[in-house]
Amino acid sequence: MPATEQPNWIKDFRGQIKRQCKQGWLVAPDHGTMRLEVYDKEYGKKQRLSLPFKWVEDDWPDALLLIRQIANAYKQGGLDLNAAYKIAQASKVKIELNWTDAIEGYREERSRVSDRTWKQKYSPVMKQVIKIMSGKNRPTNGADLCDKALKKWEVGTRQRQIMRQSLHGLLRYCVYRKSYKSSWMPPAVDDKAVVTKKKRIGYPLTDSQIIRLLDSLPDDEIGNKWRFACQLMAVFGLRPEDLRHLHTRNKGKELWSGYEKSKGGRKGETTEARRLYPLLVCDGDETIDWNLLGRFQIKEPLPPLGQPGKAGESVGTYLRRKLVWKQLQQEAISEGQQLTPYSFRHRYSAECHARGLQPKQIADSMGHDLETHMNSYARFMSKDLESAFDAANKPKEKIAA
């Protein structure tokens, strides 16, 4: 099988051996079983050893544990692989299950996860693990531990999915890096683990609604700060958190956001700084130029945005107290949607699609990859279906003879 087509478990298995054993250690299939190959470059000899495991995904965590013990015994056996194997078999090392230590080690491995993210998306389920494994009737395998630790969260919710992913990551770490038995591997994800709760549908504010809201804000120091913030979010399609990361480039000619948002996944990747492109709000047939770049250059003040990561809450807290915002909430509910501080950003996406920009262009301007953008905003591409079908149903012109 070509290397590019190898199952992920083989890549993980070999990667762990490369990381945890000396250079020159390799595992390979041998008529359905596993074979360990060791090439000692210093002494110029290659040795092979058949292992008592099948070449299947379920067997590799236990095989890794044995190979690690063989590697530790290799020098004791006089650089003889068979002797090292006998030493490893005789030792019958018992692994102590220290869950507190394992969680601390897992936190260190996830070094690119911020403290705030760890507190929100990891700590709750980690505390459940400590509680369960410190009590009576402790689980003896990963599947049972997952069942108990995740009971706190409703099946089918996004929160349970997040906790499940964090717990599964811990269990894989315990097996791969802490030598826990393979029985502690997390169970396969079944249909019950899939998120079934529908994600709320964010409401895109219309330009006329934005003008209504802005006109209703008080004409005082605080009101003007929030008006400026709302204008920036609407015209540049900003997340509330973008507001605290704005800066200019190219001698003040370009407005940029330096907000780095997590992309999710295992690699800790974040979004890059992006240039912001305005999509002006229209009052009827006329566009409104609020001179946002110029006002930002002269350091017009923005409102307080709270702690890092809490800008959305600050925006929501201010706007929810306003009568016009409450009216807009009801208008959103009447359409089966939900008004949030992100509704300014939704407006930007909806208007970009309506004005004919390409999805990739919109995704780039909003700081998404195309897949993420399509998952969230593809619905705006089909808003003109009615007019499109009306046009399609018009009688065709007769071709002149």
Residue pairs with C-beta under 8 A, 6 or more apart in sequence:
7 57
9 57
9 60
12 60
12 176
13 27
13 60
13 63
13 64
14 26
14 27
16 64
16 176
17 25
17 26
17 27
17 64
17 67
18 25
20 64
20 68
20 71
21 67
21 68
21 71
22 71
22 74
23 41
24 38
24 39
24 40
24 41
25 36
25 37
25 38
25 67
25 71
26 36
26 37
26 38
26 39
27 34
27 35
27 36
27 37
27 51
27 63
27 67
28 34
28 35
28 37
29 35
29 55
30 50
30 55
32 54
32 55
33 50
33 51
33 52
33 53
33 54
33 55
34 50
34 51
34 53
34 54
34 55
34 59
34 60
34 63
35 48
35 49
35 50
35 51
36 48
36 49
36 50
36 51
36 67
36 70
36 81
37 46
37 47
37 48
37 49
38 46
38 47
38 48
38 49
38 74
38 81
39 45
39 46
40 46
40 47
40 79
43 79
45 79
47 80
47 81
47 82
48 81
49 70
49 81
49 82
49 85
51 63
51 66
51 67
53 59
53 60
53 62
53 63
53 66
58 182
59 182
60 182
61 175
61 176
61 181
61 182
61 185
62 181
62 182
64 176
65 95
65 179
65 181
65 182
66 88
68 179
69 88
69 91
69 93
70 81
70 84
70 85
70 87
70 88
71 84
72 88
73 83
73 84
73 85
73 87
73 88
73 91
74 81
74 84
76 83
76 84
76 87
77 83
77 84
77 85
77 86
77 87
93 179
95 178
95 179
95 180
95 181
97 133
97 180
99 129
99 130
99 133
100 130
102 170
102 173
102 174
102 178
102 180
103 126
103 129
103 130
103 170
105 173
105 177
105 178
106 169
106 170
106 173
106 174
107 118
107 122
109 173
109 177
110 118
110 122
110 169
110 268
112 268
113 121
113 122
113 268
116 308
116 309
117 262
121 162
121 163
121 166
122 166
124 152
124 163
125 149
125 150
125 163
125 164
125 166
125 167
126 166
126 170
128 148
128 149
128 150
128 152
129 145
129 149
129 167
129 170
132 138
132 139
132 145
132 148
132 149
133 139
133 145
139 145
139 147
139 148
140 183
141 183
141 184
142 171
142 183
142 184
142 185
142 186
142 187
143 186
143 187
145 167
145 171
145 184
146 164
146 167
146 168
146 171
146 186
146 187
149 163
149 167
150 160
150 163
150 164
150 167
152 163
153 159
153 160
153 163
154 160
155 192
155 193
155 196
156 192
156 194
156 195
156 196
156 197
157 195
157 197
158 195
158 197
158 199
160 193
161 193
161 194
161 195
164 189
164 193
167 186
168 186
169 266
171 180
171 184
171 185
171 186
172 185
172 186
174 180
174 184
175 181
175 182
175 184
175 185
200 337
200 338
200 340
201 336
201 337
201 338
201 379
202 337
202 338
202 340
202 342
202 343
202 346
203 332
203 335
203 337
203 338
203 339
203 340
203 343
203 346
204 343
204 346
204 347
204 349
204 350
204 351
204 380
205 213
205 234
205 328
205 339
205 343
205 344
205 346
205 347
206 347
207 281
207 282
207 283
207 347
207 351
208 283
209 328
209 331
210 230
210 234
210 281
210 344
210 347
211 281
211 283
211 288
212 324
212 328
213 230
213 319
213 322
213 324
213 325
213 328
214 227
214 230
214 231
216 322
216 323
216 324
217 223
217 224
217 226
217 227
217 230
217 322
222 303
225 301
225 302
225 303
226 303
226 318
226 319
228 292
228 295
228 300
228 301
228 302
229 243
229 302
229 303
229 315
230 344
231 281
231 290
231 292
232 238
232 243
232 246
232 292
232 296
232 302
233 239
233 240
233 242
233 243
233 315
233 341
233 344
233 345
234 281
234 344
234 347
234 348
235 278
235 279
235 280
235 281
235 290
235 292
235 348
236 242
236 255
236 257
236 276
236 277
236 278
236 279
236 292
236 348
237 276
237 279
237 344
237 345
237 347
237 348
237 349
237 352
237 365
237 366
238 257
238 276
238 344
238 345
239 259
239 261
239 311
239 312
239 342
239 345
240 305
240 311
240 312
240 314
240 315
240 341
240 342
241 259
241 261
241 305
241 308
241 309
241 311
241 312
242 257
242 259
243 302
243 305
243 311
244 259
244 302
244 305
244 308
244 311
245 257
245 258
245 259
246 255
246 256
246 257
246 258
246 276
246 296
247 255
247 256
247 258
248 254
248 255
248 256
248 293
248 296
248 297
249 256
249 275
252 293
252 297
254 275
254 276
255 275
255 276
255 292
255 293
255 296
256 273
256 274
256 275
256 276
257 273
257 274
257 276
257 367
258 273
259 271
259 273
259 367
260 270
260 271
260 272
260 273
261 270
261 271
261 367
262 268
262 269
262 270
263 269
263 270
263 271
263 369
271 367
272 367
274 364
274 365
274 367
275 365
276 365
277 365
278 292
278 293
279 348
279 351
279 352
279 355
280 287
280 288
280 289
281 287
281 288
281 290
282 288
303 314
303 318
304 314
305 311
305 314
305 315
306 313
306 314
312 340
312 341
312 342
315 341
316 340
316 341
319 325
319 341
320 326
325 339
328 339
329 339
331 339
332 338
332 339
332 343
333 339
345 366
346 377
348 366
349 362
349 366
349 373
349 376
349 377
349 380
350 377
350 380
350 383
352 361
352 362
352 365
353 359
353 362
353 377
353 380
353 381
353 383
354 380
354 383
354 384
359 370
359 373
359 374
359 381
360 370
362 373
362 377
363 369
363 370
363 372
363 373
363 374
366 373
368 376
